[in-house]
Amino acid sequence: MATARGQIQDICEKLSQEFGRIVPLNPVASNQAKKPSESALKASSQAALQKFYETAKKERLRHRLGVIARARVAFGIQQRLLQAGYPSPLVKHVLFAMLTSAFIGDKQ
């Protein structure tokens, strides 16, 4: 059980870091003269989040996570993101989307 807990913690850490990389808490201001449009910003955000969901799915398949392990990973990521300072509604939305897109189904 100790190795399973360590594995869960490692997956939580990896996914939390990936999320922090694609959705920085304090984004660095760019030196662009023109601000990106709302639609361009939305499209780039969706693409980044899709990459996060794909990473989560790869981790689930690579480690062959069962239902309980998936729940533990989701809870661990939730706690890490909230402690990092991400707003609760954002964390809730992202985790729900991750659960439905990467952690449900596919009996692989």
Backbone bond lengths (Angstrom), bond angles and torsions (degrees), N, CA, C in turn:
res aa  C-N    CA-C-N  psi(-1)  N-CA   C-N-CA  omega(-1)  CA-C   N-CA-C  phi
1 M - - - 1.454 - - 1.530 111.21 -
2 A 1.336 115.68 -31.88 1.466 119.16 -179.42 1.521 110.93 -63.37
3 T 1.328 117.42 -39.24 1.458 118.87 179.00 1.520 111.10 -69.89
4 A 1.334 117.17 -33.97 1.468 120.00 177.43 1.524 110.20 -65.42
5 R 1.334 116.68 -41.42 1.470 119.25 177.91 1.516 111.00 -64.62
6 G 1.331 115.89 -41.54 1.465 119.55 177.71 1.514 111.58 -62.73
7 Q 1.323 115.88 -39.30 1.454 121.07 178.21 1.528 110.79 -64.04
8 I 1.323 116.56 -43.30 1.474 121.21 178.55 1.522 109.44 -61.40
9 Q 1.330 116.74 -44.94 1.466 120.90 179.92 1.533 110.90 -61.89
10 D 1.334 116.50 -40.86 1.465 120.50 179.02 1.525 111.20 -63.60
11 I 1.325 116.66 -42.37 1.468 120.79 178.91 1.528 110.03 -65.04
12 C 1.333 116.72 -43.58 1.476 120.78 178.17 1.522 110.59 -59.61
13 E 1.319 116.28 -43.80 1.464 120.54 -179.69 1.525 110.85 -63.76
14 K 1.319 116.48 -45.77 1.467 120.37 -179.48 1.527 111.28 -61.54
15 L 1.330 116.70 -47.01 1.463 119.93 -178.22 1.526 111.83 -69.46
16 S 1.319 117.94 -35.94 1.468 121.24 177.01 1.522 110.69 -64.39
17 Q 1.329 116.09 -42.17 1.466 120.00 177.97 1.525 111.16 -65.46
18 E 1.318 116.17 -40.13 1.470 120.10 177.81 1.525 110.30 -62.40
19 F 1.330 116.90 -43.13 1.460 120.14 178.48 1.532 110.42 -63.39
20 G 1.334 116.37 -44.44 1.460 120.14 178.53 1.515 112.98 -61.57
21 R 1.323 116.37 -30.65 1.460 120.83 178.90 1.528 110.95 -72.78
22 I 1.328 117.10 -41.43 1.466 119.05 -176.24 1.518 113.32 -86.79
23 V 1.338 116.86 -23.45 1.466 121.46 177.98 1.532 107.28 -128.80
24 P 1.330 116.67 78.85 1.465 118.62 -177.40 1.527 111.59 -64.65
25 L 1.316 114.57 142.20 1.457 120.54 -179.71 1.527 110.93 -67.10
26 N 1.316 116.55 -39.71 1.469 123.13 177.53 1.513 108.69 -122.71
27 P 1.341 117.72 84.96 1.466 119.34 -176.78 1.525 111.49 -62.90
28 V 1.313 114.62 142.07 1.449 121.05 178.69 1.518 108.25 -79.59
29 A 1.321 115.68 131.67 1.461 119.91 179.38 1.522 109.11 -68.91
30 S 1.313 115.71 134.86 1.463 119.82 179.30 1.522 109.26 -90.14
31 N 1.298 114.65 163.19 1.465 120.49 -179.33 1.522 111.26 -95.25
32 Q 1.308 116.88 23.99 1.456 120.18 -179.71 1.524 109.58 -70.46
33 A 1.302 115.05 138.71 1.456 119.88 178.43 1.524 110.88 -72.88
34 K 1.321 115.74 -31.94 1.458 120.55 -177.60 1.527 109.41 -111.32
35 K 1.313 116.10 129.74 1.460 121.34 178.08 1.522 109.04 -75.62
36 P 1.371 117.47 136.27 1.469 118.49 -179.71 1.531 111.67 -64.66
37 S 1.326 115.23 149.48 1.461 119.95 -179.96 1.518 109.55 -68.99
38 E 1.325 115.00 162.33 1.462 120.18 179.98 1.521 110.73 -63.31
39 S 1.328 117.43 -38.98 1.462 120.00 179.87 1.535 111.16 -67.54
40 A 1.325 117.79 -37.92 1.463 120.99 177.87 1.522 110.13 -67.15
41 L 1.320 116.56 -39.89 1.456 121.48 178.48 1.528 110.51 -65.01
42 K 1.327 116.25 -42.16 1.462 120.66 179.04 1.525 110.98 -64.71
43 A 1.320 116.88 -42.60 1.461 121.11 -179.91 1.524 111.45 -63.97
44 S 1.326 117.27 -42.38 1.466 119.86 179.87 1.528 110.80 -68.89
45 S 1.326 117.29 -35.72 1.462 120.91 177.14 1.527 110.72 -65.72
46 Q 1.310 117.21 -43.49 1.463 121.10 179.34 1.526 110.90 -64.11
47 A 1.319 116.82 -39.09 1.464 120.14 179.04 1.525 110.43 -66.15
48 A 1.324 116.68 -40.86 1.462 120.53 179.17 1.524 110.88 -65.19
49 L 1.324 116.94 -43.94 1.461 120.13 179.06 1.528 111.30 -66.19
50 Q 1.320 117.05 -35.69 1.466 119.78 177.26 1.521 110.04 -62.55
51 K 1.327 116.74 -37.84 1.469 120.57 176.98 1.534 109.95 -63.54
52 F 1.333 116.81 -40.23 1.465 120.73 177.28 1.527 110.73 -61.90
53 Y 1.328 116.74 -43.69 1.465 120.47 179.74 1.532 111.03 -64.66
54 E 1.326 117.28 -37.93 1.461 120.79 177.28 1.528 110.70 -65.33
55 T 1.329 117.28 -39.78 1.464 120.97 176.68 1.518 110.13 -62.32
56 A 1.323 117.06 -42.40 1.466 121.34 178.75 1.528 110.39 -62.49
57 K 1.313 116.94 -41.80 1.464 120.34 179.90 1.527 110.92 -65.43
58 K 1.322 116.68 -41.04 1.463 120.65 177.90 1.525 110.93 -61.54
59 E 1.330 116.63 -41.96 1.466 120.34 178.36 1.529 110.50 -64.20
60 R 1.321 116.53 -41.81 1.469 120.78 179.12 1.522 110.60 -60.69
61 L 1.328 116.78 -44.94 1.457 120.66 -178.66 1.527 111.86 -72.61
62 R 1.314 116.56 -40.07 1.466 120.44 -178.07 1.516 111.63 -64.06
63 H 1.322 116.31 -39.98 1.467 120.91 -178.20 1.528 112.46 -94.65
64 R 1.338 115.99 -1.64 1.469 121.59 179.34 1.533 110.76 52.23
65 L 1.316 115.04 54.30 1.461 120.83 -176.81 1.522 111.05 -71.90
66 G 1.315 115.73 131.73 1.457 121.66 173.49 1.526 109.95 -83.77
67 V 1.304 115.61 -176.26 1.464 121.18 -176.18 1.527 111.65 -61.26
68 I 1.324 117.24 -45.40 1.475 120.72 -178.55 1.523 110.29 -65.78
69 A 1.318 117.21 -43.02 1.471 120.77 179.44 1.529 110.74 -63.87
70 R 1.323 117.54 -38.63 1.470 121.11 177.85 1.521 110.19 -62.55
71 A 1.325 116.60 -42.37 1.467 120.66 178.86 1.528 110.50 -64.17
72 R 1.324 116.48 -40.46 1.472 119.84 178.95 1.519 111.42 -65.21
73 V 1.319 116.67 -39.59 1.466 120.21 177.53 1.530 109.86 -63.72
74 A 1.320 117.05 -46.62 1.470 120.37 -179.95 1.527 110.78 -60.07
75 F 1.326 116.91 -43.97 1.460 120.63 179.18 1.529 110.45 -64.82
76 G 1.320 116.81 -41.57 1.462 120.41 179.40 1.519 112.26 -63.05
77 I 1.329 116.55 -43.07 1.469 120.32 177.89 1.520 109.73 -63.61
78 Q 1.334 116.58 -43.51 1.463 120.80 179.22 1.527 110.46 -56.03
79 Q 1.311 116.81 -48.78 1.468 120.79 -178.63 1.526 111.29 -63.05
80 R 1.308 117.63 -42.46 1.470 121.27 -179.60 1.531 111.84 -64.88
81 L 1.322 116.47 -43.42 1.463 119.21 -178.75 1.528 111.53 -68.13
82 L 1.323 116.65 -39.41 1.464 119.46 177.74 1.529 110.88 -65.69
83 Q 1.331 116.82 -41.17 1.465 120.17 178.24 1.523 111.53 -65.90
84 A 1.320 116.86 -30.62 1.460 120.90 178.73 1.526 111.62 -72.04
85 G 1.345 116.82 -18.73 1.459 120.09 177.42 1.513 115.38 110.15
86 Y 1.320 117.68 6.11 1.460 119.37 176.80 1.526 109.28 -69.18
87 P 1.338 117.58 143.15 1.465 120.41 -179.69 1.531 111.73 -65.40
88 S 1.307 114.64 142.04 1.461 121.60 -177.16 1.532 113.42 -55.49
89 P 1.348 119.81 -43.83 1.477 118.57 179.54 1.533 112.66 -61.98
90 L 1.329 117.22 -37.05 1.459 120.69 178.29 1.527 110.50 -65.59
91 V 1.321 116.58 -46.08 1.468 121.26 179.69 1.524 110.22 -60.51
92 K 1.324 116.25 -44.22 1.469 120.69 179.61 1.520 110.78 -60.93
93 H 1.310 116.60 -45.94 1.468 121.22 -178.40 1.533 110.84 -63.92
94 V 1.313 117.15 -47.03 1.462 121.34 -177.44 1.525 111.05 -65.40
95 L 1.325 117.12 -43.81 1.463 119.39 -179.50 1.523 111.89 -67.24
96 F 1.315 117.49 -38.24 1.456 119.62 177.27 1.527 110.15 -62.17
97 A 1.324 116.01 -44.35 1.461 120.11 178.56 1.526 111.09 -65.08
98 M 1.332 117.27 -39.15 1.460 120.45 177.77 1.523 110.59 -63.37
99 L 1.320 116.26 -44.15 1.463 119.72 -179.72 1.518 111.30 -61.35
100 T 1.314 117.33 -44.13 1.466 120.04 -177.26 1.526 112.90 -74.76
101 S 1.328 117.78 -31.67 1.463 119.17 -176.08 1.523 113.78 -93.33
102 A 1.331 117.75 -28.00 1.467 118.82 -172.83 1.520 114.30 -121.86
103 F 1.320 117.78 -20.64 1.457 119.31 -171.89 1.516 114.68 -112.47
104 I 1.335 117.96 -5.32 1.459 120.80 -179.18 1.521 108.62 -111.73
105 G 1.319 115.81 138.63 1.450 120.91 176.29 1.515 112.40 85.12
106 D 1.324 115.23 -162.58 1.476 122.86 -179.65 1.515 111.91 48.50
107 K 1.266 117.59 84.30 1.468 121.39 -178.74 1.525 110.39 -76.37
108 Q 1.315 115.40 57.99 1.472 121.55 179.32 1.494 109.59 -105.38
